[in-house]
Amino acid sequence: MKSIGKAGLAIGSALLLAACSGATTAGRPGPGATTSAVPFGPVLSKNIEPVDNALARIPGAKNLSDLEAVMSALSTAAHDASRALNVADAPAAVTGDRHDLANALSVLQSDATNVRLGIKARDVCALDSAEAQLGAGEGLKSVPAVLAKLTAAGYAANLTVPRLPKQQSRSLDNGTMISKGKLHGDGEFKVDNGSKEDAVVSLVLGGKAVHSMFVAKGQKADIQGVEDGTYDVYVSQGADWDSAAKSFTQSCAFTKFEDTFPYETGRTSTSWSITLQPVVDGNAKTNDVDPNSFPQL
């Protein structure tokens, strides 16, 4: 009886050991098992390639609408690459760099999104200004920097950052005439720009800007010699005046005064005054204007 019992226990133990021999320990494959991990180099290249392709489209953008589409593609590519690389297997020696690259791509995604939203909101209203905003962001500095570390460690990925313009802050002397008619009349037009943005104020006849004057933020200026007629008054405001394009490149706003401004001189002169900032008991209203229908200066 005892010998039978001992034999039975021995067989049970053998079965138990056989059952355990193919098990895994602490999540590692057991003897004879294989892994399917993809080498880090190809994963890196695969995820950086769409980002590189989106950046390569920037020089081909002809207008803000084109660039907005490119920024959307860049944002998506950077977002997808950041998520993929954040969980990708990488050698221990470059695990920290992999993590830093995922974070840098996330910053680049935010930078591209902010440019796209800035175009929609007219915070940037010229192609050079929008490109300069992207170039000034941290994303296009940190992503290449981390990729350089990975390249030095033996993991290279192609990324070419296009040459982008620098943001500018151009202005004109207060009172500079941008469009100047004959000014042989007896009328006077005064402008008080107490706002925080530079402005160009235009006296318009028949849809054409006859007189346009640059009024710097916080300054006053006037036009002397306005000819008789009933004028509409248009105002563009913003930052960084591009004299070649005759427009602001940043923080653009376009408005038109509801009332017209008649000048009827003869024995007496006519004088009108406007303020570009809200005033108590102000009696003039303005409406926003589509920049595409703004009178050409």
Contacts in CASP RR format, 6 or more apart in sequence:
PFRMAT RR
TARGET T0000
AUTHOR 0000-0000-0000
METHOD contacts of the structure
MODEL  1
MKSIGKAGLAIGSALLLAACSGATTAGRPGPGATTSAVPFGPVLSKNIEP
VDNALARIPGAKNLSDLEAVMSALSTAAHDASRALNVADAPAAVTGDRHD
LANALSVLQSDATNVRLGIKARDVCALDSAEAQLGAGEGLKSVPAVLAKL
TAAGYAANLTVPRLPKQQSRSLDNGTMISKGKLHGDGEFKVDNGSKEDAV
VSLVLGGKAVHSMFVAKGQKADIQGVEDGTYDVYVSQGADWDSAAKSFTQ
SCAFTKFEDTFPYETGRTSTSWSITLQPVVDGNAKTNDVDPNSFPQL
21 31 0 8 1.000
22 30 0 8 1.000
22 31 0 8 1.000
23 30 0 8 1.000
24 30 0 8 1.000
24 33 0 8 1.000
29 35 0 8 1.000
37 89 0 8 1.000
38 89 0 8 1.000
40 88 0 8 1.000
40 89 0 8 1.000
40 90 0 8 1.000
40 91 0 8 1.000
40 94 0 8 1.000
40 98 0 8 1.000
40 155 0 8 1.000
41 155 0 8 1.000
41 157 0 8 1.000
43 84 0 8 1.000
43 85 0 8 1.000
43 88 0 8 1.000
43 89 0 8 1.000
44 85 0 8 1.000
44 88 0 8 1.000
44 150 0 8 1.000
44 155 0 8 1.000
44 157 0 8 1.000
45 156 0 8 1.000
45 157 0 8 1.000
45 158 0 8 1.000
47 80 0 8 1.000
47 81 0 8 1.000
47 84 0 8 1.000
47 85 0 8 1.000
47 88 0 8 1.000
48 81 0 8 1.000
48 147 0 8 1.000
48 157 0 8 1.000
48 158 0 8 1.000
48 159 0 8 1.000
49 157 0 8 1.000
49 158 0 8 1.000
50 77 0 8 1.000
50 80 0 8 1.000
50 81 0 8 1.000
51 74 0 8 1.000
51 77 0 8 1.000
51 78 0 8 1.000
51 81 0 8 1.000
51 105 0 8 1.000
51 108 0 8 1.000
51 143 0 8 1.000
51 159 0 8 1.000
52 158 0 8 1.000
52 159 0 8 1.000
52 160 0 8 1.000
53 77 0 8 1.000
54 70 0 8 1.000
54 73 0 8 1.000
54 74 0 8 1.000
54 77 0 8 1.000
54 78 0 8 1.000
55 74 0 8 1.000
55 159 0 8 1.000
55 160 0 8 1.000
55 161 0 8 1.000
55 162 0 8 1.000
56 160 0 8 1.000
56 162 0 8 1.000
57 70 0 8 1.000
57 73 0 8 1.000
58 67 0 8 1.000
58 70 0 8 1.000
58 131 0 8 1.000
58 134 0 8 1.000
58 162 0 8 1.000
58 164 0 8 1.000
59 162 0 8 1.000
60 66 0 8 1.000
61 67 0 8 1.000
61 70 0 8 1.000
61 127 0 8 1.000
61 131 0 8 1.000
62 127 0 8 1.000
63 127 0 8 1.000
64 119 0 8 1.000
64 124 0 8 1.000
64 125 0 8 1.000
64 126 0 8 1.000
64 127 0 8 1.000
64 130 0 8 1.000
67 115 0 8 1.000
67 119 0 8 1.000
67 127 0 8 1.000
67 130 0 8 1.000
67 131 0 8 1.000
68 116 0 8 1.000
68 119 0 8 1.000
68 120 0 8 1.000
71 112 0 8 1.000
71 113 0 8 1.000
71 115 0 8 1.000
71 116 0 8 1.000
71 119 0 8 1.000
71 134 0 8 1.000
72 112 0 8 1.000
72 116 0 8 1.000
74 108 0 8 1.000
74 109 0 8 1.000
74 112 0 8 1.000
75 109 0 8 1.000
75 112 0 8 1.000
75 113 0 8 1.000
75 116 0 8 1.000
78 105 0 8 1.000
78 106 0 8 1.000
78 108 0 8 1.000
78 109 0 8 1.000
78 112 0 8 1.000
79 105 0 8 1.000
79 106 0 8 1.000
79 109 0 8 1.000
81 102 0 8 1.000
81 105 0 8 1.000
82 102 0 8 1.000
82 103 0 8 1.000
82 105 0 8 1.000
82 106 0 8 1.000
82 109 0 8 1.000
83 102 0 8 1.000
85 98 0 8 1.000
85 101 0 8 1.000
85 102 0 8 1.000
85 105 0 8 1.000
86 98 0 8 1.000
86 99 0 8 1.000
86 102 0 8 1.000
88 98 0 8 1.000
90 98 0 8 1.000
93 153 0 8 1.000
94 149 0 8 1.000
94 150 0 8 1.000
94 153 0 8 1.000
94 155 0 8 1.000
97 146 0 8 1.000
97 149 0 8 1.000
97 150 0 8 1.000
97 153 0 8 1.000
98 150 0 8 1.000
100 142 0 8 1.000
100 146 0 8 1.000
100 149 0 8 1.000
101 143 0 8 1.000
101 146 0 8 1.000
101 147 0 8 1.000
101 150 0 8 1.000
103 142 0 8 1.000
104 138 0 8 1.000
104 139 0 8 1.000
104 142 0 8 1.000
104 143 0 8 1.000
104 145 0 8 1.000
104 146 0 8 1.000
105 143 0 8 1.000
107 137 0 8 1.000
107 138 0 8 1.000
107 139 0 8 1.000
107 142 0 8 1.000
107 143 0 8 1.000
108 139 0 8 1.000
108 140 0 8 1.000
108 142 0 8 1.000
108 143 0 8 1.000
111 133 0 8 1.000
111 134 0 8 1.000
111 135 0 8 1.000
111 137 0 8 1.000
111 138 0 8 1.000
111 139 0 8 1.000
111 140 0 8 1.000
112 134 0 8 1.000
114 133 0 8 1.000
115 124 0 8 1.000
115 130 0 8 1.000
115 133 0 8 1.000
115 134 0 8 1.000
117 123 0 8 1.000
118 124 0 8 1.000
118 130 0 8 1.000
118 133 0 8 1.000
119 125 0 8 1.000
119 130 0 8 1.000
122 251 0 8 1.000
122 252 0 8 1.000
122 253 0 8 1.000
122 291 0 8 1.000
123 250 0 8 1.000
123 251 0 8 1.000
124 130 0 8 1.000
124 133 0 8 1.000
124 249 0 8 1.000
124 250 0 8 1.000
125 247 0 8 1.000
125 248 0 8 1.000
125 249 0 8 1.000
125 250 0 8 1.000
125 251 0 8 1.000
125 252 0 8 1.000
125 291 0 8 1.000
126 242 0 8 1.000
126 245 0 8 1.000
126 247 0 8 1.000
126 249 0 8 1.000
126 250 0 8 1.000
128 165 0 8 1.000
128 168 0 8 1.000
128 249 0 8 1.000
129 167 0 8 1.000
129 168 0 8 1.000
129 240 0 8 1.000
129 249 0 8 1.000
129 250 0 8 1.000
131 164 0 8 1.000
131 165 0 8 1.000
132 164 0 8 1.000
132 165 0 8 1.000
132 166 0 8 1.000
132 167 0 8 1.000
132 168 0 8 1.000
133 167 0 8 1.000
134 140 0 8 1.000
134 164 0 8 1.000
135 164 0 8 1.000
136 166 0 8 1.000
136 167 0 8 1.000
140 161 0 8 1.000
140 164 0 8 1.000
143 159 0 8 1.000
144 159 0 8 1.000
144 161 0 8 1.000
147 156 0 8 1.000
147 157 0 8 1.000
147 159 0 8 1.000
150 156 0 8 1.000
150 157 0 8 1.000
151 157 0 8 1.000
167 240 0 8 1.000
168 240 0 8 1.000
168 249 0 8 1.000
169 239 0 8 1.000
169 240 0 8 1.000
170 240 0 8 1.000
170 241 0 8 1.000
170 242 0 8 1.000
170 243 0 8 1.000
171 198 0 8 1.000
171 216 0 8 1.000
171 240 0 8 1.000
171 241 0 8 1.000
172 178 0 8 1.000
172 198 0 8 1.000
172 214 0 8 1.000
172 216 0 8 1.000
172 241 0 8 1.000
172 243 0 8 1.000
173 214 0 8 1.000
173 216 0 8 1.000
174 214 0 8 1.000
174 215 0 8 1.000
174 216 0 8 1.000
174 219 0 8 1.000
174 221 0 8 1.000
175 213 0 8 1.000
175 214 0 8 1.000
175 215 0 8 1.000
175 216 0 8 1.000
175 219 0 8 1.000
175 221 0 8 1.000
176 213 0 8 1.000
176 214 0 8 1.000
177 211 0 8 1.000
177 212 0 8 1.000
177 213 0 8 1.000
177 214 0 8 1.000
177 223 0 8 1.000
178 200 0 8 1.000
178 212 0 8 1.000
178 213 0 8 1.000
178 214 0 8 1.000
178 246 0 8 1.000
178 297 0 8 1.000
179 202 0 8 1.000
179 209 0 8 1.000
179 210 0 8 1.000
179 211 0 8 1.000
179 212 0 8 1.000
179 297 0 8 1.000
180 211 0 8 1.000
180 212 0 8 1.000
181 210 0 8 1.000
181 211 0 8 1.000
182 227 0 8 1.000
183 211 0 8 1.000
183 223 0 8 1.000
183 224 0 8 1.000
183 225 0 8 1.000
183 226 0 8 1.000
183 227 0 8 1.000
184 225 0 8 1.000
184 227 0 8 1.000
185 225 0 8 1.000
185 226 0 8 1.000
185 227 0 8 1.000
185 228 0 8 1.000
185 265 0 8 1.000
186 225 0 8 1.000
186 226 0 8 1.000
186 265 0 8 1.000
186 266 0 8 1.000
186 269 0 8 1.000
186 270 0 8 1.000
187 224 0 8 1.000
187 225 0 8 1.000
187 226 0 8 1.000
187 227 0 8 1.000
187 263 0 8 1.000
187 265 0 8 1.000
187 269 0 8 1.000
187 270 0 8 1.000
187 271 0 8 1.000
188 222 0 8 1.000
188 223 0 8 1.000
188 224 0 8 1.000
188 225 0 8 1.000
188 226 0 8 1.000
188 269 0 8 1.000
188 270 0 8 1.000
188 271 0 8 1.000
188 272 0 8 1.000
189 203 0 8 1.000
189 211 0 8 1.000
189 222 0 8 1.000
189 223 0 8 1.000
189 226 0 8 1.000
189 261 0 8 1.000
189 271 0 8 1.000
189 272 0 8 1.000
189 273 0 8 1.000
189 274 0 8 1.000
190 220 0 8 1.000
190 221 0 8 1.000
190 222 0 8 1.000
190 271 0 8 1.000
190 272 0 8 1.000
190 273 0 8 1.000
190 274 0 8 1.000
191 199 0 8 1.000
191 201 0 8 1.000
191 213 0 8 1.000
191 215 0 8 1.000
191 220 0 8 1.000
191 221 0 8 1.000
191 222 0 8 1.000
191 273 0 8 1.000
191 274 0 8 1.000
191 275 0 8 1.000
191 276 0 8 1.000
192 220 0 8 1.000
192 273 0 8 1.000
192 274 0 8 1.000
192 275 0 8 1.000
192 276 0 8 1.000
192 277 0 8 1.000
193 199 0 8 1.000
193 215 0 8 1.000
193 216 0 8 1.000
193 217 0 8 1.000
193 218 0 8 1.000
193 219 0 8 1.000
193 220 0 8 1.000
193 221 0 8 1.000
193 275 0 8 1.000
193 276 0 8 1.000
193 277 0 8 1.000
194 217 0 8 1.000
194 218 0 8 1.000
194 219 0 8 1.000
194 275 0 8 1.000
194 276 0 8 1.000
194 277 0 8 1.000
195 217 0 8 1.000
195 218 0 8 1.000
195 237 0 8 1.000
195 276 0 8 1.000
195 277 0 8 1.000
196 217 0 8 1.000
196 218 0 8 1.000
197 217 0 8 1.000
197 237 0 8 1.000
197 238 0 8 1.000
197 239 0 8 1.000
197 251 0 8 1.000
197 253 0 8 1.000
198 214 0 8 1.000
198 215 0 8 1.000
198 216 0 8 1.000
198 217 0 8 1.000
198 237 0 8 1.000
198 238 0 8 1.000
198 239 0 8 1.000
198 241 0 8 1.000
198 248 0 8 1.000
199 214 0 8 1.000
199 215 0 8 1.000
199 217 0 8 1.000
199 235 0 8 1.000
199 236 0 8 1.000
199 237 0 8 1.000
199 238 0 8 1.000
199 276 0 8 1.000
200 212 0 8 1.000
200 213 0 8 1.000
200 214 0 8 1.000
200 215 0 8 1.000
200 235 0 8 1.000
200 236 0 8 1.000
200 237 0 8 1.000
200 241 0 8 1.000
200 248 0 8 1.000
200 297 0 8 1.000
201 212 0 8 1.000
201 213 0 8 1.000
201 215 0 8 1.000
201 233 0 8 1.000
201 234 0 8 1.000
201 235 0 8 1.000
201 274 0 8 1.000
201 276 0 8 1.000
202 209 0 8 1.000
202 210 0 8 1.000
202 211 0 8 1.000
202 212 0 8 1.000
202 213 0 8 1.000
202 233 0 8 1.000
202 234 0 8 1.000
202 235 0 8 1.000
202 236 0 8 1.000
202 295 0 8 1.000
202 297 0 8 1.000
203 209 0 8 1.000
203 210 0 8 1.000
203 211 0 8 1.000
203 212 0 8 1.000
203 223 0 8 1.000
203 226 0 8 1.000
203 231 0 8 1.000
203 232 0 8 1.000
203 233 0 8 1.000
203 261 0 8 1.000
204 210 0 8 1.000
204 231 0 8 1.000
204 232 0 8 1.000
204 233 0 8 1.000
204 234 0 8 1.000
204 295 0 8 1.000
205 229 0 8 1.000
205 230 0 8 1.000
205 231 0 8 1.000
205 232 0 8 1.000
206 232 0 8 1.000
207 232 0 8 1.000
207 295 0 8 1.000
208 295 0 8 1.000
208 296 0 8 1.000
209 234 0 8 1.000
209 295 0 8 1.000
209 296 0 8 1.000
209 297 0 8 1.000
210 227 0 8 1.000
210 231 0 8 1.000
211 223 0 8 1.000
211 226 0 8 1.000
212 297 0 8 1.000
213 221 0 8 1.000
213 223 0 8 1.000
214 221 0 8 1.000
214 241 0 8 1.000
215 221 0 8 1.000
215 276 0 8 1.000
226 263 0 8 1.000
226 270 0 8 1.000
227 263 0 8 1.000
228 263 0 8 1.000
228 264 0 8 1.000
228 265 0 8 1.000
229 262 0 8 1.000
229 263 0 8 1.000
229 264 0 8 1.000
230 260 0 8 1.000
230 261 0 8 1.000
230 262 0 8 1.000
230 263 0 8 1.000
231 260 0 8 1.000
231 261 0 8 1.000
231 262 0 8 1.000
231 263 0 8 1.000
232 256 0 8 1.000
232 257 0 8 1.000
232 260 0 8 1.000
232 261 0 8 1.000
233 256 0 8 1.000
233 257 0 8 1.000
233 261 0 8 1.000
233 274 0 8 1.000
234 254 0 8 1.000
234 255 0 8 1.000
234 256 0 8 1.000
234 257 0 8 1.000
234 289 0 8 1.000
234 294 0 8 1.000
234 295 0 8 1.000
235 254 0 8 1.000
235 255 0 8 1.000
235 256 0 8 1.000
235 257 0 8 1.000
235 276 0 8 1.000
235 286 0 8 1.000
236 247 0 8 1.000
236 248 0 8 1.000
236 252 0 8 1.000
236 253 0 8 1.000
236 254 0 8 1.000
236 255 0 8 1.000
236 294 0 8 1.000
237 248 0 8 1.000
237 251 0 8 1.000
237 252 0 8 1.000
237 253 0 8 1.000
237 255 0 8 1.000
237 276 0 8 1.000
238 248 0 8 1.000
238 250 0 8 1.000
238 251 0 8 1.000
238 252 0 8 1.000
238 253 0 8 1.000
239 248 0 8 1.000
239 249 0 8 1.000
239 250 0 8 1.000
239 251 0 8 1.000
240 248 0 8 1.000
240 249 0 8 1.000
240 250 0 8 1.000
241 247 0 8 1.000
241 248 0 8 1.000
241 249 0 8 1.000
242 248 0 8 1.000
242 249 0 8 1.000
246 296 0 8 1.000
246 297 0 8 1.000
252 291 0 8 1.000
253 288 0 8 1.000
254 288 0 8 1.000
254 289 0 8 1.000
254 290 0 8 1.000
254 291 0 8 1.000
254 294 0 8 1.000
255 286 0 8 1.000
255 287 0 8 1.000
255 288 0 8 1.000
255 289 0 8 1.000
256 286 0 8 1.000
256 287 0 8 1.000
256 289 0 8 1.000
257 274 0 8 1.000
257 284 0 8 1.000
257 285 0 8 1.000
257 286 0 8 1.000
258 284 0 8 1.000
258 285 0 8 1.000
258 286 0 8 1.000
258 287 0 8 1.000
259 284 0 8 1.000
259 285 0 8 1.000
261 272 0 8 1.000
262 270 0 8 1.000
263 270 0 8 1.000
263 272 0 8 1.000
264 270 0 8 1.000
274 284 0 8 1.000
275 282 0 8 1.000
END
